[in-house]
């Protein structure tokens, strides 16, 4: 009877002890703190002298000590293969090991001098051994079967705590990654310069993945080579390394297959081309994901760690999401650069057209007095005796006037306005395209572009490039009239010559700004003279070009303006 009571008392004491331990080890969700608490309670309840918690590294497969008590610093850094030592044996077989005298056990690997007995139990998470809980004593046969049972029950609870803390850490990591990803997306989309966008991508990817170095490679026009376009954390030597062949490189595989790729250690991988460079840069593990836009690979985004690391599926997905955002940012920056180039080309075309019209007006202005000079010269009927040197001068004057006249004719012929090549043009689409072209310029000047476009607008017979040039001139002139910002409204409407019912006879396009307005004198000359502009800046050629283009399209122009209250320019074009 007394023996049974003793057993019950011992069991009650053990349960009470486990309850106390459970309360302690469930008091935190920090992984490292939880491990240290578990080990501390294990050492306490078994009256051990030292102890450790070793977990299996999923990357290397080694057992690494994550928490220790009373172990020397060198022992705390000890790594064992699964199967090596008593700890490795427990990890491999999933069974506890209780050794009364470690000096007599060939499996024992010393972690601390003076150890005589050891007790190790497996830590199982979801049926898989993920580590070993180990306690040591300086006394022989220090641990009983009850100690083993108690430590096994503690290990069951500890495994649950470890699993929960891991889940918590993964969720916390996921939250941090998504917060970082949102910040990254803002950073890489805040610039329209391609080089700045690429530098932002590599910088933010390094911070996001806590990597040692990040590189961004882009395919060249042939699709056969990967060129380094940006990096973060790389040395000058790395930046100058040769381009990579898509066919013969690890990163080329990522671009070809359009799938992520991991390399555990680039310093020892036979697939990695720049092993020596990796050693110089202290690069170890690699994760590379493709940059995809519209289903096509345009490059790769790669991160390197400075120590062996196994990237989780979540981290791969996060870097892939960053790569998707990066590809969009790259294409946006490329598109903006093309838009800027097109805008500059249009401005150059405008200058050339302006020069042609200016030359024509200059030629007209020269031709009139030249004609008068020729008439007066011939009316003088200058005749000098033979041998008189003035006869030669008179002939020279006549020849030079004829020469000037030919030059004027050639200028007029060259500058003569090209007849428009008429084809159906959708003015709404033309205005939308111009809106894309000038949106950044207007935004930089704090000008709001408002489009009030009639949806069922009929097409008009016109030369689209010429109309685009005319509309662009009007938009840029309006922007120049609003140096402090404002709004520009572009409105399209249909109209009829009379109020009678029937199909529309013309289409009107209005450009209304909130700028400085025009004086009456400038309004009268706006679309005619180019040599008598009163603008403080510019040449006044833009509106003259608009006038010529609308004239050749059989259209009409009307201006409503008031100083200090803006200008409205209305263009009318026939439907047939």
Number of C-alpha atoms within 10 A of each C-alpha: 5 7 8 9 10 11 11 12 12 13 14 12 12 18 14 12 16 19 12 12 21 17 11 14 23 18 12 15 17 14 19 13 14 21 24 18 19 27 24 20 20 25 20 14 16 20 15 22 16 22 24 30 25 28 22 22 17 11 12 13 13 19 25 21 21 17 22 21 17 13 17 12 9 9 15 20 12 13 18 18 17 19 16 18 17 28 30 26 21 24 30 16 12 19 14 22 17 21 21 19 18 20 15 10 12 9 15 18 15 13 17 15 9 11 18 18 21 27 26 28 27 31 29 20 16 9 8 11 19 21 28 29 30 27 27 27 23 17 16 15 16 20 21 14 9 13 18 18 14 19 27 19 16 25 23 16 19 27 24 16 23 26 17 16 21 15 14 15 15 14 12 12 14 15 12 13 19 15 12 19 20 12 13 22 18 12 15 25 19 13 17 19 16 20 15 15 22 23 18 23 30 25 21 21 28 22 16 21 20 13 21 20 25 27 26 25 25 20 22 12 9 7 15 14 20 25 18 20 17 22 24 22 16 14 12 8 10 17 14 9 12 11 11 20 17 18 13 14 17 19 28 22 19 23 29 15 12 19 16 21 17 20 21 19 21 24 20 14 13 11 13 17 16 17 18 13 15 20 13 12 18 17 22 22 24 23 23 27 26 31 31 21 17 8 8 12 20 22 29 28 29 26 25 29 23 16 14 18 20 18 17 10 9 13 17 18 13 20 25 20 17 25 25 17 21 26 24 18 23 26 15 18 21 16 14 18 15 13 16 16 13 13 17 12 12 17 16 12 13 19 14 12 18 21 14 19 23 20 18 22 18 16 19 16 12 14 17 10 11 17 13 10 14 15 11 11 15 10 9 8 8 11 10 12 8 9 8 10 10 14 15 12 11 14 11 12 14 14 12 11 16 14 11 14 18 12 14 21 15 14 19 19 11 14 19 13 16 10 10 16 12 12 12 14 16 15 22 22 11 15 21 12 13 17 18 11 19 17 15 16 14 20 12 9 16 16 22 15 18 14 16 14 18 12 9 9 16 20 17 20 18 24 18 19 13 19 20 17 21 21 21 23 21 19 23 16 17 26 23 16 19 21 13 11 18 19 19 24 17 23 18 21 18 19 16 15 8 9 7 8 7 8 11 18 15 19 21 19 22 21 21 23 27 20 26 18 21 22 13 12 10 16 17 12 16 22 21 18 16 21 12 12 17 16 10 7 8 11 15 23 24 23 21 20 25 23 19 16 21 20 13 15 21 11 17 14 17 13 18 13 20 16 12 12 13 21 23 22 17 18 20 21 22 20 18 11
